[in-house]
Amino acid sequence: MTQPQRALVIGAGFGGLALAIRLQSGGYQTTLLEKRDKPGGRAYVYEDQGFTFDAGPTVITDPSALEEFFRLADKHMADYVELLPVTPFYRLCWEDAPAFDYVNDQAALKLNAEVASIETAGDQVSGVTLTDGRHLPTDALASNADVMHTYSRLLSGHSRGTRQAKSLGRKRFSMSLFVIYFGLDRPPQGLEHHTVCFGPRYKELIDEIFNADTLAEDFSLYLHSPCVTDPSMAPEGCSAHYVLAPVPHLGKANIDWETQGPIYRDRILDYLERHYIPGLREHLVTCRHFTPLDFREELNAHLGSAFSLEPILTQSAWFRPHNRDAKIDNLYLVGAGPIPAPGCPA
Ligand SMILES: Cc1cc2nc3c(=O)[nH]c(=O)nc-3n(C[C@H](O)[C@H](O)[C@H](O)COP(=O)(O)OP(=O)(O)OC[C@H]3O[C@@H](n4cnc5c(N)ncnc54)[C@H](O)[C@@H]3O)c2cc1C
């Protein structure tokens, strides 16, 4: 009798889990090793005093990718999880301008943009849809050309939407968000409500996050409030929130996160309390923060980076690390770092 072929997967993040399911369903006897106490990786879920906190992803742009894995394991996703369409996709808030709801309806989008006094890239966005790179051969330059072409149009300003966006910082931000998380041109799904809060210095701030070697005094925040559509995330009468503040990675800025983490957390709580959630600290039941140091120590993330390589042209598609290792036979890389990345689809 022939022995089944065996496979070893290291890391039970979305990448490792997806690969393990594929291998097991393809007849490989698969072992999955994980460093932490449970799977999830960046999508880890913390449970604390009746609250459930997502640690990472908040929107799913491609539910069919998840459905496929359930199918491979002879299961139905609907038996385990219910995905709801999210509307608006997100709400952009500035201190000095009305909020802007990004919705999947051109007429409403135009109206929202008028109210917020910004031009929207809405009708242009559909013209720069990204190609789904999940099924690209890992090391074939030709098959990545389409993705690279789209990226280059976006990044060099050749597309109408991007060119116009460059003239207006606010709009450019909504474009960038769309490209990173909603670029597959499908309605995002999840169980959440999202708000992106920009301080008055959002353009300079992004430049500082990527280029300065200190922590900026101000911040732009991503606020995720899942209880809006899923009250089970918190005990009755309570709600759970997570807030994401982009900061430099450990290779860029020498920040003492042991000391600075709690100080930065308190400044964020103070900001949220003043602008969005009155009485927040008075009613706080539990709170945890996760810094680049934790990304490095807990997840073995290179330089404590939350999102792996920045998706600029020279680090996208074929230019990203390839899935097949160049030196070691039968060693493959998956997940947020290598092709196709970024995001959850694996
Ligand atoms: C805050 C945040 C918000 C995000 N929001 C979204 C979103 O809304 N939508 C979206 O599509 N994507 C989002 N992402 C991106 C998405 O979460 C990641 O791309 C994806 O989860 C990465 O999966 P991965 O398997 O590549 O890596 P990881 O999730 O990091 O998994 C790697 C696993 O390997 C384990 N490990 C490491 N070293 C070892 C070792 N030596 N031995 C054993 N195990 C090891 C780690 O513990 C970890 O569990 C977000 C990410 C973050 C951080």
The ligand as an ORCA input file, in Angstrom:
! r2SCAN-3c Opt
* xyz 0 1
  C      -5.085     45.354     12.466
  C      -5.270     44.625     11.134
  C      -6.414     44.829     10.397
  C      -6.602     44.142      9.183
  N      -7.774     44.295      8.493
  C      -7.999     43.557      7.383
  C      -9.265     43.592      6.721
  O     -10.172     44.278      7.168
  N      -9.443     42.830      5.605
  C      -8.438     42.042      5.113
  O      -8.627     41.371      4.093
  N      -7.221     41.970      5.734
  C      -6.988     42.697      6.852
  N      -5.782     42.616      7.497
  C      -4.741     41.765      6.908
  C      -4.949     40.287      7.256
  O      -5.334     40.160      8.597
  C      -3.623     39.549      7.068
  O      -3.191     39.743      5.735
  C      -3.750     38.039      7.305
  O      -4.470     37.749      8.484
  C      -2.329     37.493      7.398
  O      -2.368     36.098      7.486
  P      -0.995     35.276      7.455
  O      -1.377     33.854      7.545
  O      -0.155     35.711      6.326
  O      -0.146     35.759      8.725
  P      -0.475     35.685     10.272
  O      -1.914     35.938     10.512
  O       0.504     36.564     10.975
  O      -0.209     34.167     10.652
  C       1.064     33.672     10.912
  C       0.929     32.647     12.043
  O       2.180     31.957     12.167
  C       2.472     31.811     13.540
  N       3.912     31.636     13.649
  C       4.877     32.542     13.378
  N       6.086     31.981     13.539
  C       5.868     30.691     13.890
  C       6.731     29.607     14.179
  N       8.058     29.736     14.140
  N       6.184     28.411     14.499
  C       4.826     28.259     14.546
  N       3.965     29.267     14.280
  C       4.491     30.464     13.951
  C       1.956     33.079     14.180
  O       1.725     32.923     15.562
  C       0.643     33.293     13.392
  O      -0.455     32.630     13.995
  C      -5.587     43.278      8.704
  C      -4.409     43.078      9.472
  C      -4.264     43.746     10.680
  C      -2.994     43.498     11.490
*
